[in-house]
Amino acid sequence: MKKILALFLNFLLLIISIILVTKTNSKILTITTLIILQIITISITFFSEKQLLKKQKFEIENLNYICDSTRTFRHDFNNIMQAIGGYIQTNNIYDLKQYYNKIIPECFHINNLYRFHSKLMVNTALYSIISDKYNLAEKKNIKMSLNILLDLNYLKIDTYTLTKILGILLDNAIEASSECPKKIINLSFQDNKDKQLIIIENTYLNKGVSTKKIFEKNYTTKKNNSGLGLWEVQKLINKHENLNLETKASSDFFLQKLEIS
């Protein structure tokens, strides 16, 4: 994009220069115009490169985090196997189960880190927002899973709308699940015939919440909350004919399913 814009500005510069030389024969004015347009071109290039460096820095930080987590787990792997071997040799099945249950969350964490990076990197905007929410959930001891069963290169929704909707829905899921004894969020991207589905499930406490009222302006069940998040989501949904949001509240999970047709 930046290369196209730079070429356009240089082409515009050439046209203006020809016109000025032809009409006014003013070399000073031509040179001044040249300088101004070159400054604009350089500014646009600098801004684009700055944004690219910011994305690359974010990706490097996430890769370092993945590598550090993996190295730590590998370092402890021998000790883990020794402990498991001891339980097996003594036929201590009860303590083996307890130990196993403590290992599983760490294995889940490592697997999820690789899944986040490898499958989301095709869409840097989604990668950034989901990684950010994943890290936030992790700080609140929330177990967040990700399942991608479609090609993120061909989502039938513009990036701005998707990231705004997804950001609000994930923020709500994190807030709700953080209050629960079982802190769980499941995020999945799926294909369903002619529709693409983005599904967010999370544990929650407020079982009496109205799945209709939550989209009303200023409606909230929380203190110091504006109640504008889901209202904003509904506004975005209403602006796009190919979008639909289905909301369900079961005994275990609160579900938001975004349908893209």
Backbone as JSON, one array per atom type, in Angstrom:
{
  "sequence": "MKKILALFLNFLLLIISIILVTKTNSKILTITTLIILQIITISITFFSEKQLLKKQKFEIENLNYICDSTRTFRHDFNNIMQAIGGYIQTNNIYDLKQYYNKIIPECFHINNLYRFHSKLMVNTALYSIISDKYNLAEKKNIKMSLNILLDLNYLKIDTYTLTKILGILLDNAIEASSECPKKIINLSFQDNKDKQLIIIENTYLNKGVSTKKIFEKNYTTKKNNSGLGLWEVQKLINKHENLNLETKASSDFFLQKLEIS",
  "N": [[0.84, -1.2, 0.0], [1.91, 1.26, 0.87], [3.93, 1.58, -1.04], [2.48, 1.91, -3.42], [1.19, 4.31, -2.85], [3.37, 6.01, -2.62], [4.4, 5.91, -5.23], [2.25, 7.06, -6.59], [2.33, 9.67, -5.57], [4.79, 10.53, -6.51], [4.31, 10.42, -9.26], [2.3, 12.34, -9.4], [3.82, 14.52, -8.67], [5.5, 14.74, -10.91], [3.65, 15.47, -12.93], [2.7, 17.92, -11.95], [5.06, 19.37, -11.94], [5.64, 19.53, -14.7], [3.47, 21.02, -15.59], [3.86, 23.42, -14.19], [6.34, 24.29, -15.17], [5.67, 24.63, -17.84], [3.58, 26.53, -17.8], [4.37, 28.64, -16.08], [7.07, 28.78, -16.1], [8.6, 28.69, -13.85], [11.18, 27.8, -12.03], [11.81, 27.79, -9.35], [9.35, 27.49, -8.02], [8.67, 25.0, -8.95], [10.71, 23.4, -7.84], [10.18, 23.81, -5.14], [7.67, 22.6, -4.9], [8.44, 19.99, -5.5], [10.07, 19.39, -3.28], [8.2, 19.51, -1.17], [6.38, 17.43, -1.8], [8.13, 15.26, -1.73], [8.79, 15.24, 0.97], [6.3, 14.57, 2.05], [6.03, 12.0, 0.98], [8.2, 10.67, 2.2], [7.41, 10.88, 4.87], [5.07, 9.31, 4.95], [6.16, 6.82, 4.28], [7.89, 6.46, 6.46], [6.05, 6.32, 8.59], [4.63, 3.98, 7.9], [6.67, 2.06, 8.03], [7.28, 2.26, 10.71], [4.95, 1.26, 11.9], [5.11, -1.37, 10.95], [7.46, -2.26, 12.22], [6.57, -2.16, 14.83], [4.64, -4.22, 14.85], [6.33, -6.38, 14.26], [7.97, -6.37, 16.52], [6.12, -7.06, 18.48], [5.48, -9.64, 17.64], [7.95, -10.91, 17.94], [8.31, -10.74, 20.71], [6.24, -12.43, 21.56], [7.1, -14.84, 20.41], [9.48, -15.23, 21.82], [8.42, -15.61, 24.35], [7.03, -18.0, 23.97], [9.19, -19.71, 23.39], [10.68, -19.55, 25.78], [8.84, -20.63, 27.61], [8.62, -23.22, 26.61], [11.26, -24.17, 26.84], [11.53, -24.17, 29.62], [9.66, -26.1, 30.35], [10.75, -28.36, 29.07], [13.13, -28.56, 30.45], [12.25, -29.4, 32.94], [11.18, -31.82, 32.31], [12.45, -34.34, 32.61], [12.5, -34.66, 35.4], [9.78, -34.76, 35.85], [9.06, -37.16, 34.56], [10.51, -38.96, 36.11], [9.16, -38.74, 38.54], [6.62, -39.68, 37.81], [7.32, -42.3, 37.13], [8.07, -43.26, 39.63], [5.61, -43.3, 41.0], [4.29, -45.22, 39.48], [5.87, -47.54, 39.84], [5.45, -48.05, 42.55], [2.84, -48.53, 42.48], [1.07, -46.51, 43.11], [-1.64, -45.29, 42.48], [-3.5, -43.34, 43.14], [-2.04, -40.98, 43.97], [-0.66, -40.69, 41.59], [-2.69, -39.92, 39.81], [-3.35, -37.45, 40.94], [-0.98, -36.05, 40.51], [-0.84, -36.13, 37.74], [-3.06, -34.55, 37.07], [-2.08, -32.09, 37.78], [-0.06, -31.67, 35.96], [-1.29, -31.54, 33.45], [-2.59, -28.93, 32.96], [-0.31, -27.33, 32.41], [0.78, -28.56, 30.14], [-1.36, -28.14, 28.4], [-1.25, -25.38, 28.27], [1.23, -24.9, 26.94], [0.74, -26.16, 24.44], [-1.38, -24.59, 23.53], [-0.11, -22.12, 23.19], [1.54, -22.55, 20.94], [-0.45, -23.1, 19.09], [-1.83, -20.68, 18.99], [0.13, -19.04, 17.83], [0.94, -20.28, 15.33], [-1.41, -20.69, 13.77], [-2.72, -18.27, 13.77], [-1.07, -16.37, 12.69], [-1.46, -15.78, 10.03], [-3.26, -13.8, 9.94], [-2.62, -10.87, 11.07], [-3.9, -8.87, 12.57], [-5.97, -10.2, 13.96], [-4.33, -11.98, 15.32], [-2.93, -10.24, 17.04], [-4.98, -9.12, 18.7], [-6.21, -11.41, 19.85], [-4.04, -12.66, 21.09], [-3.43, -10.71, 22.97], [-5.76, -10.75, 24.57], [-5.63, -13.38, 25.43], [-3.32, -13.36, 27.02], [-4.2, -11.62, 29.0], [-6.31, -13.12, 30.08], [-4.84, -15.26, 31.07], [-3.41, -14.06, 33.16], [-5.45, -13.76, 34.94], [-5.88, -16.28, 35.73], [-7.48, -17.8, 34.01], [-8.55, -20.44, 32.0], [-8.07, -20.55, 28.72], [-9.07, -21.65, 25.61], [-8.35, -22.3, 22.13], [-9.67, -22.92, 18.96], [-9.27, -23.46, 15.62], [-10.86, -23.87, 12.68], [-11.13, -23.04, 10.11], [-10.08, -21.12, 7.21], [-8.38, -18.31, 7.95], [-7.63, -16.38, 6.21], [-9.7, -15.86, 4.53], [-11.98, -14.68, 5.66], [-15.28, -13.45, 5.73], [-15.71, -10.74, 6.46], [-14.92, -7.4, 7.35], [-11.77, -6.38, 8.72], [-11.69, -4.36, 10.71], [-14.33, -4.24, 11.78], [-14.6, -6.9, 12.71], [-12.48, -7.18, 14.64], [-13.27, -5.27, 16.49], [-15.78, -6.19, 17.4], [-15.03, -8.75, 18.35], [-13.16, -8.06, 20.31], [-14.74, -6.77, 22.28], [-16.54, -8.84, 22.99], [-14.78, -10.79, 23.97], [-13.62, -9.42, 26.11], [-15.85, -9.21, 27.8], [-16.3, -11.93, 28.27], [-13.98, -12.64, 29.64], [-14.21, -11.06, 31.93], [-16.57, -12.13, 33.07], [-15.98, -14.9, 33.44], [-13.83, -14.76, 35.16], [-14.87, -14.48, 37.67], [-15.75, -16.92, 38.43], [-15.61, -20.2, 40.02], [-14.65, -22.26, 38.31], [-12.76, -21.22, 35.79], [-13.16, -20.63, 32.61], [-12.75, -20.21, 29.11], [-13.78, -20.74, 25.85], [-12.82, -20.4, 22.6], [-13.67, -20.48, 19.23], [-13.27, -20.9, 15.67], [-15.19, -21.63, 12.94], [-16.42, -23.45, 10.05], [-19.62, -23.65, 8.6], [-21.41, -25.03, 6.43], [-22.6, -22.66, 4.34], [-21.86, -20.63, 5.96], [-19.68, -18.78, 8.14], [-18.5, -19.27, 11.4], [-17.96, -17.76, 14.54], [-17.34, -18.6, 17.71], [-17.83, -17.99, 21.12], [-17.52, -19.26, 24.26], [-18.1, -19.1, 27.72], [-17.63, -19.57, 31.24], [-19.9, -18.5, 33.83], [-21.49, -16.53, 36.44], [-23.86, -15.11, 36.92], [-26.74, -16.31, 36.56], [-29.28, -15.44, 36.01], [-29.25, -13.54, 34.04], [-30.49, -11.48, 31.41], [-30.68, -12.35, 28.08], [-31.56, -10.69, 26.15], [-31.87, -8.07, 27.13], [-29.24, -7.34, 27.65], [-28.17, -6.17, 25.42], [-29.2, -3.68, 25.28], [-28.89, -0.12, 25.4], [-26.82, 1.25, 27.91], [-27.52, -0.75, 29.7], [-26.54, -2.78, 32.35], [-25.09, -5.17, 34.59], [-23.12, -4.77, 36.31], [-21.17, -2.87, 38.66], [-19.87, 0.43, 38.15], [-19.79, 0.21, 35.4], [-20.29, 0.97, 32.01], [-22.16, -0.15, 30.31], [-22.22, -0.09, 27.57], [-20.83, -1.69, 25.81], [-21.91, -4.2, 24.61], [-24.1, -3.04, 23.43], [-22.85, -1.48, 21.54], [-21.78, -3.52, 19.98], [-24.14, -4.62, 18.94], [-25.0, -2.5, 17.35], [-23.03, -2.53, 15.36], [-23.52, -5.06, 14.25], [-26.06, -4.63, 13.18], [-25.47, -2.95, 11.08], [-24.48, -4.49, 9.09], [-25.57, -6.7, 6.73], [-24.83, -9.33, 6.43], [-24.2, -10.32, 8.9], [-24.88, -11.93, 12.0], [-25.77, -12.31, 15.4], [-25.96, -14.74, 17.79], [-27.15, -15.43, 20.99], [-26.83, -17.32, 23.91], [-27.67, -18.71, 27.1], [-26.72, -21.18, 29.12], [-26.83, -23.69, 31.75], [-24.2, -24.06, 32.39], [-22.48, -22.62, 30.62], [-22.06, -19.38, 29.1], [-22.92, -18.29, 25.94], [-21.82, -16.84, 22.91], [-22.44, -16.54, 19.58], [-21.2, -15.63, 16.6], [-22.37, -15.23, 13.43], [-21.34, -15.33, 10.1], [-22.28, -14.68, 6.92]],
  "CA": [[0.0, 0.0, 0.0], [2.77, 2.44, 0.96], [4.64, 1.71, -2.32], [1.53, 2.45, -4.39], [0.97, 5.72, -2.51], [4.6, 6.74, -2.95], [4.45, 6.03, -6.69], [1.23, 8.02, -6.98], [2.81, 11.02, -5.23], [5.88, 10.87, -7.45], [3.65, 10.68, -10.55], [1.65, 13.64, -9.24], [4.91, 15.5, -8.69], [5.94, 14.91, -12.3], [2.61, 16.21, -13.65], [2.7, 19.32, -11.46], [6.31, 20.0, -12.41], [5.49, 19.82, -16.12], [2.5, 22.13, -15.7], [4.46, 24.66, -13.68], [7.38, 24.73, -16.12], [4.99, 25.05, -19.07], [2.72, 27.71, -17.6], [4.99, 29.79, -15.4], [8.52, 28.72, -16.26], [9.15, 29.01, -12.54], [11.96, 26.69, -11.5], [11.75, 27.83, -7.88], [8.08, 26.92, -7.61], [8.75, 23.57, -9.25], [11.59, 22.78, -6.84], [9.45, 23.85, -3.86], [6.65, 21.53, -4.96], [9.17, 18.73, -5.43], [10.5, 19.18, -1.9], [7.02, 19.25, -0.33], [5.88, 16.09, -2.09], [9.11, 14.28, -1.25], [8.63, 15.19, 2.43], [5.08, 13.79, 2.31], [6.34, 10.6, 0.66], [9.09, 10.16, 3.25], [6.62, 10.79, 6.11], [4.19, 8.14, 4.82], [7.02, 5.63, 4.35], [8.37, 6.34, 7.84], [4.93, 5.86, 9.43], [4.35, 2.58, 7.56], [7.75, 1.24, 8.56], [7.16, 2.29, 12.17], [3.88, 0.31, 12.22], [5.62, -2.7, 10.67], [8.39, -2.57, 13.3], [5.77, -2.39, 16.04], [4.08, -5.57, 14.71], [7.42, -7.34, 14.35], [8.39, -6.41, 17.92], [5.1, -7.81, 19.2], [5.62, -11.04, 17.26], [9.19, -11.41, 18.54], [8.05, -10.91, 22.15], [5.43, -13.63, 21.72], [7.94, -16.0, 20.1], [10.39, -15.41, 22.96], [7.63, -16.15, 25.45], [6.79, -19.4, 23.64], [10.46, -20.45, 23.52], [11.02, -19.62, 27.21], [7.92, -21.58, 28.26], [8.96, -24.57, 26.15], [12.54, -24.56, 27.45], [11.28, -24.45, 31.03], [8.97, -27.4, 30.44], [11.71, -29.4, 28.69], [14.1, -28.67, 31.54], [11.61, -30.13, 34.04], [10.55, -33.03, 31.82], [13.08, -35.54, 33.2], [12.01, -34.77, 36.78], [8.37, -35.17, 35.76], [9.02, -38.59, 34.22], [10.99, -39.69, 37.28], [8.08, -38.76, 39.53], [5.59, -40.6, 37.3], [7.87, -43.65, 37.25], [8.01, -43.66, 41.04], [4.22, -43.63, 41.34], [3.94, -46.48, 38.8], [6.59, -48.64, 40.49], [4.83, -48.33, 43.85], [1.41, -48.74, 42.23], [0.36, -45.45, 43.83], [-2.5, -44.73, 41.43], [-4.17, -42.13, 43.64], [-1.12, -39.84, 43.86], [-0.36, -40.53, 40.16], [-3.78, -39.14, 39.24], [-3.21, -36.08, 41.43], [0.18, -35.48, 39.82], [-1.26, -35.98, 36.34], [-3.96, -33.41, 36.98], [-1.29, -30.86, 37.91], [0.76, -31.51, 34.75], [-2.14, -31.29, 32.28], [-2.75, -27.5, 32.63], [0.91, -26.79, 31.82], [0.83, -29.09, 28.77], [-2.41, -27.42, 27.68], [-0.75, -24.02, 28.07], [2.27, -24.94, 25.9], [0.07, -26.47, 23.17], [-2.16, -23.43, 23.12], [0.8, -21.07, 22.73], [1.92, -22.87, 19.56], [-1.64, -22.99, 18.26], [-2.06, -19.26, 18.8], [1.1, -18.44, 16.92], [1.0, -20.87, 13.99], [-2.65, -20.58, 13.01], [-3.21, -16.9, 13.73], [-0.12, -15.47, 12.05], [-1.93, -15.4, 8.69], [-4.06, -12.58, 10.12], [-1.9, -10.21, 12.16], [-4.82, -8.12, 13.42], [-6.56, -11.19, 14.86], [-3.25, -12.48, 16.16], [-2.64, -9.25, 18.06], [-6.06, -8.96, 19.68], [-6.44, -12.65, 20.58], [-2.89, -12.84, 21.97], [-3.59, -9.77, 24.08], [-6.83, -11.25, 25.46], [-5.13, -14.63, 26.01], [-2.41, -12.99, 28.1], [-5.03, -11.05, 30.06], [-7.0, -14.25, 30.71], [-3.85, -16.03, 31.81], [-3.12, -13.33, 34.39], [-6.58, -13.95, 35.84], [-5.98, -17.74, 35.93], [-8.55, -18.33, 33.18], [-8.12, -21.4, 30.99], [-8.64, -20.12, 27.44], [-8.71, -22.54, 24.5], [-8.58, -21.77, 20.79], [-9.83, -23.96, 17.94], [-9.45, -22.8, 14.32], [-11.24, -24.88, 11.68], [-11.35, -22.39, 8.81], [-8.96, -20.32, 6.72], [-8.55, -16.92, 8.39], [-7.36, -15.48, 5.08], [-10.9, -15.65, 3.72], [-13.13, -14.29, 6.47], [-16.18, -12.57, 4.97], [-16.0, -9.59, 7.32], [-13.75, -6.53, 7.37], [-10.95, -6.55, 9.92], [-12.06, -3.39, 11.75], [-15.58, -4.69, 12.42], [-14.35, -8.15, 13.42], [-11.66, -6.98, 15.84], [-14.03, -4.49, 17.47], [-16.77, -7.11, 17.99], [-14.33, -9.81, 19.08], [-12.56, -7.46, 21.49], [-15.78, -6.54, 23.29], [-17.07, -10.13, 23.45], [-13.76, -11.45, 24.78], [-13.52, -8.67, 27.37], [-16.99, -9.62, 28.63], [-16.09, -13.32, 28.65], [-12.92, -12.64, 30.65], [-14.76, -10.49, 33.16], [-17.56, -13.06, 33.65], [-15.37, -16.16, 33.87], [-12.88, -14.5, 36.25], [-15.6, -14.53, 38.93], [-16.23, -18.29, 38.66], [-14.65, -21.2, 40.52], [-14.05, -22.8, 37.09], [-12.55, -20.08, 34.89], [-12.97, -21.25, 31.29], [-13.22, -19.55, 27.89], [-13.52, -21.51, 24.63], [-12.97, -19.59, 21.39], [-13.5, -21.32, 18.04], [-13.61, -20.41, 14.34], [-15.68, -22.82, 12.25], [-17.23, -23.37, 8.82], [-20.88, -24.39, 8.7], [-22.02, -24.91, 5.11], [-22.32, -21.38, 3.69], [-21.62, -19.63, 7.0], [-18.51, -18.85, 9.0], [-18.94, -19.08, 12.78], [-17.0, -17.46, 15.6], [-18.1, -18.96, 18.92], [-17.18, -17.75, 22.4], [-18.2, -19.82, 25.41], [-17.41, -18.82, 28.97], [-18.36, -19.81, 32.49], [-20.45, -17.25, 34.38], [-22.22, -16.71, 37.7], [-25.19, -14.47, 36.91], [-27.59, -17.2, 35.77], [-30.55, -14.8, 35.68], [-29.02, -12.45, 33.1], [-31.37, -11.47, 30.24], [-29.91, -12.35, 26.84], [-32.09, -9.63, 25.28], [-31.62, -6.75, 27.73], [-27.82, -7.0, 27.7], [-27.81, -5.39, 24.23], [-29.8, -2.36, 25.38], [-27.95, 0.93, 25.78], [-26.65, 1.54, 29.34], [-27.89, -1.87, 30.56], [-25.39, -3.47, 32.93], [-25.29, -5.82, 35.89], [-21.89, -4.52, 37.04], [-20.92, -1.52, 39.14], [-18.85, 1.18, 37.42], [-19.75, -0.28, 34.03], [-21.11, 1.87, 31.19], [-23.22, -0.89, 29.64], [-22.23, 0.31, 26.16], [-20.09, -2.63, 24.99], [-22.77, -5.04, 23.78], [-24.93, -2.12, 22.62], [-22.0, -1.13, 20.4], [-21.73, -4.73, 19.15], [-25.42, -4.72, 18.23], [-24.98, -1.47, 16.31], [-22.18, -3.03, 14.27], [-24.24, -6.17, 13.62], [-27.18, -4.07, 12.42], [-24.96, -2.26, 9.9], [-24.02, -5.48, 8.11], [-26.62, -7.69, 6.44], [-24.31, -10.7, 6.47], [-23.81, -10.66, 10.26], [-25.93, -12.23, 12.98], [-25.19, -12.74, 16.68], [-26.86, -15.57, 18.58], [-26.73, -15.44, 22.39], [-27.51, -18.33, 24.73], [-27.18, -18.87, 28.46], [-27.06, -22.5, 29.67], [-26.5, -23.82, 33.17], [-22.75, -24.06, 32.57], [-21.75, -21.65, 29.81], [-22.69, -18.28, 28.37], [-22.44, -18.48, 24.57], [-22.02, -15.83, 21.86], [-22.09, -17.12, 18.28], [-21.24, -14.68, 15.5], [-22.53, -15.89, 12.13], [-20.94, -14.5, 8.95], [-22.77, -15.36, 5.72]],
  "C": [[0.87, 1.26, 0.0], [3.53, 2.67, -0.35], [3.74, 2.33, -3.38], [1.33, 3.94, -4.15], [2.19, 6.56, -2.87], [4.73, 6.94, -4.46], [3.45, 7.06, -7.19], [1.7, 9.45, -6.72], [3.93, 11.46, -6.17], [5.33, 11.17, -8.84], [2.97, 12.05, -10.53], [2.68, 14.76, -9.29], [5.36, 15.8, -10.12], [4.94, 15.75, -13.09], [2.63, 17.68, -13.26], [3.93, 20.06, -11.96], [6.21, 20.42, -13.87], [4.57, 21.02, -16.33], [3.12, 23.45, -15.3], [5.52, 25.2, -14.64], [6.75, 25.28, -17.38], [4.28, 26.38, -18.89], [3.49, 28.91, -17.06], [6.49, 29.88, -15.62], [9.24, 29.04, -14.95], [9.86, 27.8, -11.97], [11.88, 26.63, -9.98], [10.48, 27.17, -7.37], [8.07, 25.41, -7.84], [9.57, 22.83, -8.2], [10.9, 22.73, -5.48], [8.4, 22.75, -3.79], [7.3, 20.17, -4.83], [9.54, 18.4, -3.98], [9.32, 18.8, -1.0], [6.5, 17.84, -0.54], [6.84, 15.0, -1.63], [9.02, 14.13, 0.27], [7.4, 14.36, 2.8], [5.33, 12.31, 2.09], [7.18, 9.96, 1.76], [8.32, 9.95, 4.55], [5.72, 9.55, 6.09], [5.0, 6.85, 4.94], [7.5, 5.38, 5.77], [7.27, 5.79, 8.75], [4.63, 4.39, 9.18], [5.4, 1.65, 8.13], [7.7, 1.17, 10.08], [6.08, 1.3, 12.62], [4.34, -1.13, 12.02], [6.58, -3.15, 11.78], [7.66, -2.87, 14.59], [5.18, -3.8, 16.02], [5.16, -6.63, 14.88], [7.92, -7.48, 15.79], [7.41, -7.24, 18.74], [5.24, -9.3, 18.92], [6.87, -11.66, 17.9], [9.01, -11.65, 20.04], [7.24, -12.17, 22.41], [6.23, -14.9, 21.43], [8.92, -16.29, 21.24], [9.67, -16.04, 24.14], [7.35, -17.64, 25.24], [8.05, -20.24, 23.85], [10.84, -20.62, 24.99], [10.14, -20.64, 27.92], [8.26, -23.01, 27.89], [10.26, -25.06, 26.78], [12.36, -24.93, 28.92], [10.65, -25.82, 31.21], [9.92, -28.55, 30.1], [12.73, -29.64, 29.79], [13.54, -29.53, 32.68], [11.1, -31.5, 33.63], [11.13, -34.3, 32.46], [12.59, -35.76, 34.63], [10.56, -35.25, 36.8], [8.26, -36.67, 35.5], [9.51, -39.45, 35.39], [9.9, -39.83, 38.33], [6.98, -39.73, 39.09], [6.05, -42.05, 37.44], [7.8, -44.16, 38.68], [6.61, -44.06, 41.46], [3.82, -44.98, 40.72], [4.59, -47.68, 39.5], [5.97, -49.03, 41.83], [3.33, -48.56, 43.74], [0.54, -47.74, 43.0], [-0.52, -44.69, 42.83], [-3.15, -43.41, 41.88], [-3.28, -40.9, 43.47], [-0.71, -39.59, 42.4], [-1.42, -39.68, 39.48], [-3.68, -37.67, 39.66], [-2.08, -35.35, 40.7], [-0.15, -35.19, 38.36], [-2.13, -34.74, 36.16], [-3.23, -32.08, 37.12], [-0.46, -30.6, 36.66], [-0.08, -31.04, 33.56], [-2.3, -29.79, 31.97], [-1.51, -26.9, 31.97], [1.08, -27.28, 30.38], [-0.17, -28.36, 27.88], [-1.92, -26.02, 27.32], [0.27, -23.98, 26.94], [1.65, -25.2, 24.53], [-0.7, -25.28, 22.64], [-1.28, -22.31, 22.59], [1.2, -21.31, 21.29], [0.74, -22.71, 18.62], [-1.95, -21.52, 17.97], [-1.14, -18.7, 17.73], [0.97, -18.96, 15.5], [-0.25, -20.62, 13.16], [-3.16, -19.14, 12.88], [-2.31, -15.95, 12.95], [-0.54, -15.05, 10.64], [-2.77, -14.14, 8.75], [-3.49, -11.84, 11.33], [-2.81, -9.42, 13.09], [-5.49, -9.04, 14.44], [-5.52, -11.73, 15.83], [-2.98, -11.53, 17.33], [-3.71, -9.2, 19.14], [-6.28, -10.23, 20.49], [-5.27, -12.94, 21.52], [-3.0, -11.95, 23.19], [-4.63, -10.27, 25.08], [-6.4, -12.55, 26.14], [-4.22, -14.33, 27.2], [-3.17, -12.41, 29.29], [-5.76, -12.16, 30.82], [-6.04, -15.06, 31.58], [-3.51, -15.38, 33.15], [-4.23, -13.5, 35.42], [-6.86, -15.43, 36.1], [-7.17, -18.35, 35.18], [-7.96, -19.27, 32.13], [-8.83, -21.07, 29.67], [-8.15, -21.03, 26.33], [-9.07, -21.9, 23.17], [-8.64, -22.93, 19.8], [-10.15, -23.29, 16.61], [-9.67, -23.87, 13.26], [-11.63, -24.24, 10.35], [-10.14, -21.54, 8.46], [-9.2, -18.86, 7.07], [-8.2, -15.9, 7.31], [-8.62, -15.08, 4.34], [-12.14, -15.4, 4.58], [-13.96, -13.27, 5.72], [-16.67, -11.4, 5.83], [-14.75, -8.73, 7.36], [-13.07, -6.59, 8.73], [-11.37, -5.61, 11.04], [-13.3, -3.85, 12.51], [-15.34, -5.94, 13.26], [-13.58, -7.93, 14.71], [-12.41, -6.19, 16.9], [-15.05, -5.38, 18.18], [-16.08, -8.14, 18.87], [-13.71, -9.27, 20.37], [-13.56, -7.28, 22.61], [-16.28, -7.86, 23.86], [-16.06, -10.86, 24.34], [-13.55, -10.74, 26.11], [-14.63, -9.08, 28.33], [-16.81, -11.05, 29.14], [-15.04, -13.42, 29.76], [-13.45, -12.13, 31.98], [-15.71, -11.48, 33.85], [-16.89, -14.31, 34.2], [-14.4, -15.97, 35.03], [-13.54, -14.59, 37.62], [-15.98, -15.96, 39.34], [-15.16, -19.18, 39.28], [-13.92, -21.88, 39.37], [-13.97, -21.67, 36.06], [-12.18, -20.63, 33.51], [-13.53, -20.35, 30.19], [-12.82, -20.42, 26.7], [-13.81, -20.61, 23.42], [-12.73, -20.47, 20.18], [-13.96, -20.59, 16.78], [-13.98, -21.62, 13.5], [-16.37, -22.47, 10.93], [-18.49, -24.19, 9.02], [-21.66, -24.16, 7.41], [-21.65, -23.56, 4.49], [-22.03, -20.27, 4.7], [-20.28, -19.88, 7.7], [-18.95, -18.5, 10.42], [-17.76, -18.75, 13.67], [-17.76, -17.62, 16.91], [-17.25, -18.71, 20.16], [-18.07, -18.32, 23.5], [-17.42, -19.47, 26.67], [-18.28, -19.18, 30.17], [-18.81, -18.46, 33.05], [-21.27, -17.56, 35.62], [-23.65, -16.21, 37.63], [-26.15, -15.25, 36.02], [-28.91, -16.54, 35.34], [-30.42, -13.67, 34.66], [-29.94, -12.6, 31.88], [-30.54, -11.37, 28.97], [-30.43, -11.32, 25.83], [-31.73, -8.25, 25.82], [-30.15, -6.35, 27.68], [-27.37, -6.17, 26.49], [-28.45, -3.99, 24.23], [-28.76, -1.35, 25.86], [-28.01, 1.18, 27.29], [-27.08, 0.4, 30.26], [-26.63, -2.57, 31.06], [-25.77, -4.09, 34.26], [-24.07, -5.58, 36.79], [-21.82, -3.08, 37.51], [-19.8, -0.89, 38.33], [-18.67, 0.67, 35.99], [-20.72, 0.55, 33.19], [-22.29, 1.16, 30.54], [-23.32, -0.57, 28.15], [-21.56, -0.72, 25.24], [-20.95, -3.45, 24.06], [-23.74, -4.22, 22.94], [-24.16, -1.71, 21.37], [-21.87, -2.3, 19.44], [-23.0, -4.84, 18.32], [-25.52, -3.69, 17.11], [-24.17, -1.93, 15.1], [-22.87, -4.17, 13.52], [-25.34, -5.63, 12.71], [-26.73, -3.38, 11.13], [-24.55, -3.22, 8.78], [-25.07, -6.57, 7.93], [-26.12, -9.12, 6.57], [-23.89, -11.14, 7.87], [-25.02, -10.94, 11.14], [-25.25, -12.74, 14.26], [-26.25, -13.49, 17.48], [-26.31, -15.67, 20.0], [-27.54, -16.46, 23.17], [-26.86, -18.39, 26.11], [-27.64, -20.22, 29.0], [-26.69, -22.53, 31.14], [-24.99, -23.73, 33.41], [-22.03, -22.93, 31.85], [-22.67, -20.56, 29.25], [-22.08, -18.29, 26.97], [-22.81, -17.3, 23.68], [-21.54, -16.43, 20.56], [-22.3, -16.08, 17.17], [-21.29, -15.43, 14.19], [-22.2, -14.9, 11.01], [-21.35, -15.25, 7.68], [-22.28, -14.68, 4.45]]
}
